Amino acid sequence: MGLRPPQTVPSLNFFGGGVLQVAVELVAESPPAPPESPRPRCVRVGCDRPPIESSEWDSEYCSSECVVRHCRDVFLAWLAARNANNNVVFVK
């Protein structure tokens, strides 16, 4: 389908009124589908495996090993940030 002749649409009295002309194109096709989203993967940094269905993990992890490693990594990062601000030194 091509462009139809411009349709006359009354204006809403912008800048003193007048007539606004617009060209309208009717399209019979749907827009193209968006690209497929990337497949989900485990949220642990460095793991590319797909997550498993689990209500306890909200389908974010591929294994209990990744849950433990991710929790450890997040906790250690939190400790490092906390200790950097407080200048606290922990002794083993």
N, C-alpha and C positions, 0 to 999 in steps of 0.2 A: 504494500500500500504506500502511496505517496502522500505528500502534503495536500491537504484540502485548502480551498481558499480561506483566507483569514476570516475568523468569526468576529463580529462586533460585540463587545461586552461593555455595558455602561460602566463608567468608573465610579469610584466612591467619593467623588468630589475632591480628589487630591489636587491641590494647587489650582483651585478655582473650577473644578469640574472638567468636562470634556469626555472624549470617547477613547477607549483603549482598544487597540486592535491586537489580537494574538493569533498565531498560527497553531493549529492543533493537528497532531499526527496520531492516528489510531493504529495501534499495533495489535496484530492477531496472535503473536507468539509470546511465550513466557520468557522472562529474562533467563540467561544461562544460570545453571546451578553453581553455587559457590564451590570452590575446590574442597576436596575431602580433607577434613581435619586430620592432623597427624595422629597416629595410633597412640593411645595412652601408654605411659611407661611408669615404672616405679619412681617415687619421688626422691629416693636416696641418690645423692650426687655420685655419678660414676656407674650407676646401674641402668642398663638399657632394656631390661626384661619387662614384659607386660605385667601389670598388677593382677593379683588374684581377687576374686569376688569374696569380700569379707566385710560383714557389718561392723566388726570391731576396728578395722583399719580404714573404713570408708573407701575400700578398693584403691588404696594408694600404694601399697607395698606388694612385692612379689613373694616375700618369704618373711618368716619371723627373724631370720638373720638380718635382713635389711631394716626391719623395725628397730632392732637393738642397735645396729650401727648408726642409723640416722639419729636416734635419740642420744646416743653417745656424742656424736658430732655436734649436735645442737647444744647439748649441755656444756661441752668443752668450749665451744665458741662463746656461750653465755658467761662462763667462768672467766675466760680470757678478757672479755669486755668489762666485766665487773671488777676484776683485779686491776686492770689498766687504769680505771677511774679511782680506785681506792688505794693503790700502791700497797696492797696486802700480799704477803708472801706466804705460801703454804709449804709446809715441810712434811715429807712422807714419813 
